[in-house]
């Protein structure tokens, strides 16, 4: 299982194909990270013994 930080690093390596209000954004854009908060918490919870 990967950590939340590893997940974010993998996202950064992917080509940008996300749009907000018609604007192409990077996958690590702060506006995207707001909605990713729950996903990142899930990765952290899964790796917490």
N, C-alpha and C positions, 0 to 999 in steps of 0.2 A: 504494500500500500504506500502511496506517495503522500507527502505532506502538502499542506495548503501552499506553502512557498514553492515547492516543486511544481505544483499544478499551475501556479501563476507564471513561473518561468517557462513552462511548456506552452502556455497560451501566447506568450510574447513571441515565440518562435513561429507561430502560425501566421499565414498571410491574413491581412485585415480584410474581413468581409462582413463587418457589422456596421449598421447604419443607425444613427439617431437623428431624427428630423431631416433625413436626406443627406446627412453628412457622414462620409466614410470615416470610421474611427478605428484606432488600434484596439486590440483586445485587452490591453491593460489601461485603457482610458479610465480616469477616475469616475466618470459617469457610468461606466460599465461595472466597475468594482462595487458600486453601491448595491446592485442587484446580486452580485456574486458573493456577498457577505455570508449568506446562508450556506452556499456550496462550500466555501472555505471552512466554515465552522464544522461542517460534516466531515471533511478531510481531517481536521484536527481532532475531532471526537473519535474517529475511527483509529487514529494512531496513538491515542492516549490509553495506556494500559490501565 
